Amino acid sequence: MGLGPLRDVSLADARAKAADCRKVLLDDRDPLDERRAARTEAQLADARAMTFRQCAEAYMAAHEATWKNAKHRQQWRSTLATYAHTKFGNLPVAGIDTALVMAVLEPIWTAKPETASRLRGRIEVILNWAKARGYRKGENPAAWRGHLDQLLPARSKVRKVKHHAALPYSEIPTFMEDLRERLGMGARALEFAILTATRTGEVIGTTWDEIDSDVWTIPADRMKGGREHRVPLSQRTLEMLGEMPRESDMVFPGARAGAGLSNMALLATLRRMDRGDLTAHGFRSTFRDWAAECTAYPNEVSEMALAHVVKDKTEAAYRRGDLFEKRKRLMRDWGAYCSAPAKPGKVIPIRSTK
């Protein structure tokens, strides 16, 4: 067994190495086999070595097909490139520890809480992926519960949540009266969104084949919750659809052929109405407040109308239906309330429904 060339190993070092090998032999082990095993392990470690950036790219390549849109994919790439890769993107993923994760998150945790929270979640899933693939071992240093929650304040404590600006429900009849007088596809899309209590993205992507008689069925791939959602259409909504041109597959076509309206079309309509203080999404809150304060419909009916996911797993397991018949009556009453003649200074009552 060679102990190394004479020019690199002194006589004293050779004697020490020889003594170590004899001790190995006394334990009934072969020093040559152990040397070969060590070299093989080092070669395997080199083969398994992956940087965090490489793991991030591999994770995104494996999962981005399931993400809803290009904007979501771009957000993943931009946040990782801006914050994570500059700190440890080129380091071995096996060496990423709590100190490195904190070096990324701590500077932006207070200034940009939403970005920091999303970034932490993305780092966590990438490290979980790397562990599952055998590129790292041990606990995840980006895990929140029981780990980073002891080092960083909760996001809700960092900055007060800013809710979407919403119109008081008592002002809806007057607002809708003004909106109906407005021309343009943006105004019609906003009215449709309010009457159906749906999100901007769901409305501007509506196609005629999603409308069947008095039911609008939004496919799962266009829903935030990833589940198909049926929306009962009120009388005013049906009248409005009957007046719409059918020159495109899109119910609310945009300037480009075959494309729907821009995300900003509804907000632009509000600004033209001198209501820049409102957001299109805020009308969902208006609907929710109206349902809670002016009707006797159970809470779960209005929550289902808003396509909110049932957070309680036990309740969700037992609730298989979508309360469609009850929601049909709810949306009919909401449509009637929105279409009622405006009475300044008075709240228009709606009948209670059992």
C-alpha positions as a printed NumPy array, in Angstrom:
array([[  0.   ,   0.   ,   0.   ],
       [  1.544,   3.294,  -1.084],
       [  1.708,   6.127,   1.454],
       [  2.537,   8.914,  -1.006],
       [  5.6  ,  10.103,  -2.971],
       [  8.845,  10.804,  -1.116],
       [  8.897,  14.427,  -2.237],
       [  5.524,  15.067,  -0.501],
       [  5.622,  12.703,   2.497],
       [  8.443,  12.86 ,   5.007],
       [  9.835,   9.768,   6.722],
       [  8.128,  10.743,   9.988],
       [  4.761,  11.211,   8.2  ],
       [  5.193,   7.843,   6.429],
       [  5.872,   6.087,   9.74 ],
       [  2.784,   7.717,  11.286],
       [  0.613,   6.685,   8.349],
       [  1.986,   3.156,   8.464],
       [  1.189,   2.95 ,  12.181],
       [ -2.398,   4.082,  11.508],
       [ -2.786,   1.41 ,   8.819],
       [ -1.508,  -1.305,  11.179],
       [ -4.115,  -0.246,  13.763],
       [ -6.813,  -0.612,  11.094],
       [ -5.518,  -4.107,  10.283],
       [ -5.594,  -5.05 ,  13.985],
       [ -9.349,  -4.214,  13.9  ],
       [ -9.781,  -6.708,  11.005],
       [-10.358,  -3.919,   8.488],
       [ -8.58 ,  -3.361,   5.207],
       [ -7.002,   0.122,   4.908],
       [ -6.985,  -0.185,   1.112],
       [-10.742,  -0.862,   1.045],
       [-11.374,   2.065,   3.367],
       [ -9.299,   4.392,   1.159],
       [-11.27 ,   3.331,  -1.933],
       [-14.597,   3.771,  -0.067],
       [-13.604,   7.293,   1.017],
       [-12.712,   8.243,  -2.549],
       [-16.017,   6.835,  -3.834],
       [-17.983,   8.771,  -1.189],
       [-16.189,  11.978,  -2.133],
       [-17.016,  11.397,  -5.795],
       [-20.671,  10.766,  -4.921],
       [-20.781,  13.926,  -2.789],
       [-19.431,  15.935,  -5.712],
       [-22.033,  14.391,  -8.026],
       [-24.822,  15.191,  -5.583],
       [-23.625,  18.739,  -4.91 ],
       [-26.224,  21.261,  -6.14 ],
       [-26.306,  24.983,  -5.556],
       [-29.441,  26.644,  -4.259],
       [-29.89 ,  28.375,  -7.616],
       [-29.72 ,  25.041,  -9.454],
       [-32.283,  23.525,  -7.087],
       [-34.57 ,  26.534,  -7.545],
       [-34.409,  26.186, -11.331],
       [-35.056,  22.45 , -11.141],
       [-38.005,  22.935,  -8.768],
       [-39.575,  25.603, -10.988],
       [-39.098,  23.494, -14.105],
       [-40.919,  20.628, -12.387],
       [-43.799,  22.681, -10.991],
       [-44.386,  25.836, -13.02 ],
       [-46.724,  24.017, -15.418],
       [-49.222,  23.85 , -12.536],
       [-49.021,  27.594, -11.852],
       [-51.908,  29.657, -13.144],
       [-50.236,  32.325, -15.217],
       [-46.995,  33.817, -16.486],
       [-47.15 ,  36.584, -13.873],
       [-46.939,  34.022, -11.063],
       [-43.93 ,  32.356, -12.678],
       [-42.232,  35.718, -13.127],
       [-42.829,  36.629,  -9.469],
       [-41.112,  33.423,  -8.37 ],
       [-38.084,  34.104, -10.522],
       [-37.793,  37.809,  -9.707],
       [-38.064,  37.475,  -5.904],
       [-35.522,  34.657,  -5.791],
       [-33.129,  36.491,  -8.115],
       [-33.428,  39.796,  -6.245],
       [-33.131,  38.529,  -2.679],
       [-32.111,  34.865,  -2.315],
       [-29.642,  34.278,  -5.143],
       [-27.615,  37.369,  -4.272],
       [-26.948,  35.908,  -0.79 ],
       [-26.646,  32.156,  -1.303],
       [-27.686,  31.283,  -4.853],
       [-24.247,  29.891,  -5.709],
       [-23.701,  28.095,  -2.4  ],
       [-24.304,  24.332,  -2.033],
       [-27.917,  23.769,  -1.043],
       [-26.696,  21.356,   1.65 ],
       [-25.037,  24.278,   3.424],
       [-28.022,  26.645,   3.599],
       [-28.7  ,  27.303,   7.285],
       [-30.833,  29.569,   9.455],
       [-28.235,  32.35 ,   9.487],
       [-28.261,  32.569,   5.681],
       [-32.06 ,  32.512,   5.505],
       [-32.252,  35.261,   8.12 ],
       [-29.694,  37.311,   6.169],
       [-32.165,  37.313,   3.269],
       [-35.417,  37.833,   5.171],
       [-34.532,  40.147,   8.042],
       [-33.69 ,  43.269,   5.966],
       [-37.085,  43.212,   4.198],
       [-39.326,  41.589,   6.807],
       [-40.607,  44.917,   8.124],
       [-40.264,  47.072,   5.015],
       [-41.833,  44.578,   2.592],
       [-43.762,  42.067,   4.715],
       [-45.827,  40.558,   1.904],
       [-42.813,  40.043,  -0.365],
       [-40.75 ,  38.676,   2.527],
       [-43.477,  36.239,   3.55 ],
       [-43.857,  34.884,   0.027],
       [-40.09 ,  34.67 ,  -0.387],
       [-39.765,  32.661,   2.83 ],
       [-42.392,  30.2  ,   1.59 ],
       [-40.601,  29.811,  -1.738],
       [-37.244,  29.172,  -0.078],
       [-38.907,  26.629,   2.205],
       [-40.434,  24.572,  -0.629],
       [-37.178,  24.623,  -2.625],
       [-35.245,  23.325,   0.403],
       [-37.912,  20.658,   0.977],
       [-37.544,  19.614,  -2.664],
       [-33.758,  19.436,  -2.278],
       [-34.1  ,  17.24 ,   0.814],
       [-36.515,  14.9  ,  -0.953],
       [-34.04 ,  14.579,  -3.836],
       [-31.169,  13.788,  -1.481],
       [-29.249,  17.049,  -1.924],
       [-29.465,  18.072,   1.73 ],
       [-30.293,  16.645,   5.161],
       [-31.753,  17.885,   8.418],
       [-34.476,  20.351,   9.327],
       [-35.61 ,  23.101,   6.977],
       [-34.088,  26.443,   8.091],
       [-36.861,  28.379,   6.28 ],
       [-39.715,  26.618,   8.119],
       [-41.996,  29.079,   9.901],
       [-43.827,  27.184,  12.627],
       [-41.614,  26.25 ,  15.524],
       [-38.568,  27.881,  13.966],
       [-38.583,  31.274,  12.213],
       [-41.713,  32.289,  14.153],
       [-39.385,  32.449,  17.163],
       [-37.002,  34.805,  15.359],
       [-39.278,  37.068,  13.309],
       [-42.536,  38.861,  14.218],
       [-45.735,  37.569,  12.649],
       [-46.638,  39.303,   9.427],
       [-49.94 ,  40.493,  10.914],
       [-47.986,  42.296,  13.659],
       [-45.555,  43.977,  11.289],
       [-48.038,  46.009,   9.322],
       [-51.77 ,  46.4  ,   9.612],
       [-53.551,  44.593,   6.79 ],
       [-54.86 ,  47.053,   4.239],
       [-58.262,  45.982,   2.945],
       [-59.588,  46.797,  -0.505],
       [-61.551,  50.05 ,  -0.503],
       [-65.25 ,  49.169,  -0.48 ],
       [-68.441,  51.152,  -1.043],
       [-70.993,  51.097,   1.808],
       [-73.887,  48.885,   0.683],
       [-76.39 ,  51.675,   1.323],
       [-74.794,  53.617,  -1.565],
       [-74.93 ,  50.766,  -4.073],
       [-78.292,  51.687,  -5.725],
       [-77.071,  55.239,  -6.465],
       [-73.703,  53.99 ,  -7.687],
       [-75.262,  51.351,  -9.945],
       [-77.653,  53.9  , -11.405],
       [-74.663,  56.024, -12.408],
       [-72.746,  52.985, -13.698],
       [-75.607,  51.862, -15.964],
       [-75.454,  55.247, -17.707],
       [-71.779,  54.756, -18.564],
       [-70.807,  53.521, -22.001],
       [-67.998,  51.132, -22.808],
       [-67.018,  47.526, -22.199],
       [-65.231,  48.391, -18.961],
       [-68.451,  49.748, -17.435],
       [-70.368,  46.61 , -18.426],
       [-67.654,  44.362, -17.025],
       [-67.651,  46.276, -13.73 ],
       [-71.453,  46.038, -13.48 ],
       [-71.26 ,  42.306, -14.216],
       [-68.569,  41.86 , -11.549],
       [-70.662,  43.679,  -8.932],
       [-73.874,  41.79 ,  -9.742],
       [-72.103,  38.421,  -9.593],
       [-69.767,  39.282,  -6.66 ],
       [-66.827,  37.822,  -8.586],
       [-63.197,  38.803,  -9.058],
       [-61.846,  40.985, -11.86 ],
       [-59.804,  38.164, -13.413],
       [-62.814,  35.866, -13.483],
       [-64.942,  38.492, -15.242],
       [-62.53 ,  39.696, -17.917],
       [-61.774,  36.111, -18.921],
       [-65.414,  35.118, -19.375],
       [-66.269,  33.349, -22.634],
       [-69.717,  32.833, -24.105],
       [-69.475,  29.058, -23.801],
       [-69.274,  29.476, -20.004],
       [-72.8  ,  30.981, -20.019],
       [-75.613,  28.448, -20.089],
       [-79.077,  29.981, -19.749],
       [-79.049,  31.666, -16.314],
       [-75.878,  29.988, -14.995],
       [-72.287,  31.099, -15.482],
       [-69.822,  28.24 , -14.875],
       [-66.258,  29.398, -14.272],
       [-63.779,  26.564, -14.933],
       [-61.365,  25.512, -12.202],
       [-58.291,  26.815, -14.018],
       [-59.665,  30.37 , -13.86 ],
       [-60.591,  30.248, -10.182],
       [-58.324,  31.368,  -7.365],
       [-59.243,  28.3  ,  -5.34 ],
       [-58.723,  25.932,  -8.26 ],
       [-62.308,  24.622,  -8.144],
       [-65.116,  25.072, -10.663],
       [-67.605,  27.717,  -9.54 ],
       [-71.213,  28.081, -10.682],
       [-72.705,  31.566, -10.508],
       [-76.495,  32.042, -10.719],
       [-77.285,  35.08 , -12.878],
       [-79.837,  37.667, -11.782],
       [-82.438,  39.269, -14.053],
       [-80.406,  42.439, -14.623],
       [-77.299,  40.383, -15.46 ],
       [-79.233,  38.388, -18.064],
       [-80.654,  41.582, -19.579],
       [-77.175,  43.038, -19.822],
       [-75.792,  39.89 , -21.488],
       [-78.677,  39.958, -23.952],
       [-77.614,  43.427, -25.065],
       [-73.943,  42.485, -25.527],
       [-72.528,  41.92 , -29.042],
       [-71.319,  38.401, -29.871],
       [-68.55 ,  39.289, -32.275],
       [-65.946,  37.496, -30.169],
       [-65.661,  34.379, -28.025],
       [-65.015,  36.754, -25.122],
       [-68.026,  38.233, -23.364],
       [-65.974,  41.353, -22.58 ],
       [-63.563,  41.65 , -25.531],
       [-60.557,  43.931, -25.369],
       [-58.797,  45.972, -28.018],
       [-56.804,  42.991, -29.322],
       [-58.655,  40.392, -31.344],
       [-59.495,  37.289, -29.322],
       [-58.36 ,  38.836, -26.025],
       [-60.379,  40.01 , -23.074],
       [-60.261,  43.343, -21.303],
       [-57.163,  44.51 , -19.463],
       [-56.917,  44.038, -15.697],
       [-57.014,  47.836, -15.408],
       [-60.248,  48.316, -17.366],
       [-62.522,  48.129, -14.324],
       [-60.297,  50.393, -12.265],
       [-60.18 ,  52.881, -15.154],
       [-63.986,  52.943, -15.172],
       [-64.034,  53.796, -11.475],
       [-61.596,  56.635, -12.063],
       [-63.729,  58.044, -14.862],
       [-66.607,  58.025, -12.389],
       [-64.416,  60.038,  -9.987],
       [-64.369,  57.057,  -7.636],
       [-60.647,  56.442,  -7.514],
       [-61.141,  55.787,  -3.797],
       [-62.708,  52.404,  -4.652],
       [-61.423,  49.128,  -6.085],
       [-63.327,  46.567,  -8.129],
       [-62.444,  43.866,  -5.602],
       [-63.901,  45.978,  -2.804],
       [-67.438,  45.411,  -4.115],
       [-67.154,  41.808,  -2.925],
       [-66.876,  43.236,   0.593],
       [-69.894,  45.438,  -0.121],
       [-71.864,  42.34 ,  -1.11 ],
       [-70.69 ,  40.482,   1.997],
       [-71.699,  43.345,   4.311],
       [-75.104,  43.615,   2.635],
       [-75.757,  39.876,   2.962],
       [-74.783,  39.897,   6.638],
       [-76.72 ,  43.016,   7.66 ],
       [-79.738,  43.105,   5.359],
       [-80.669,  39.448,   4.833],
       [-81.248,  36.302,   6.855],
       [-79.17 ,  34.057,   4.603],
       [-76.712,  31.873,   6.562],
       [-73.085,  32.948,   6.533],
       [-71.985,  29.884,   4.559],
       [-74.305,  30.809,   1.671],
       [-72.673,  34.196,   1.111],
       [-69.216,  32.68 ,   1.628],
       [-69.991,  30.089,  -1.034],
       [-71.267,  32.851,  -3.335],
       [-67.862,  34.52 ,  -2.975],
       [-66.162,  31.181,  -3.779],
       [-64.285,  31.291,  -0.5  ],
       [-62.612,  28.034,   0.477],
       [-63.916,  26.406,   3.659],
       [-60.935,  26.644,   6.009],
       [-62.168,  24.081,   8.498],
       [-61.014,  20.73 ,   7.085],
       [-63.657,  18.74 ,   8.952],
       [-66.467,  20.965,   7.715],
       [-65.064,  20.924,   4.18 ],
       [-64.972,  17.115,   4.19 ],
       [-68.705,  16.933,   4.882],
       [-69.804,  19.79 ,   2.629],
       [-69.951,  18.277,  -0.842],
       [-72.58 ,  20.547,  -2.445],
       [-72.358,  24.194,  -3.478],
       [-75.669,  25.423,  -1.976],
       [-76.683,  26.449,  -5.471],
       [-80.431,  26.839,  -4.918],
       [-79.91 ,  29.027,  -1.859],
       [-77.266,  31.054,  -3.685],
       [-79.675,  31.479,  -6.583],
       [-82.157,  33.25 ,  -4.291],
       [-79.359,  35.264,  -2.68 ],
       [-78.035,  36.542,  -6.02 ],
       [-81.563,  37.334,  -7.202],
       [-82.078,  39.5  ,  -4.112],
       [-78.672,  41.141,  -4.559],
       [-79.495,  41.933,  -8.171],
       [-82.838,  43.437,  -7.124],
       [-81.132,  45.528,  -4.446],
       [-78.513,  46.831,  -6.893],
       [-81.164,  47.636,  -9.516],
       [-83.631,  49.336,  -7.188],
       [-84.284,  53.079,  -7.721],
       [-81.9  ,  55.146,  -5.646],
       [-83.336,  56.849,  -2.577],
       [-80.801,  59.355,  -1.261],
       [-80.306,  59.157,   2.468],
       [-82.256,  55.933,   2.887],
       [-81.222,  52.312,   3.074],
       [-83.274,  50.194,   0.698],
       [-84.536,  47.182,   2.678],
       [-84.517,  43.692,   1.307],
       [-86.845,  40.984,   2.476],
       [-85.474,  38.401,   4.906],
       [-85.243,  34.917,   3.457],
       [-85.327,  31.805,   5.516]])
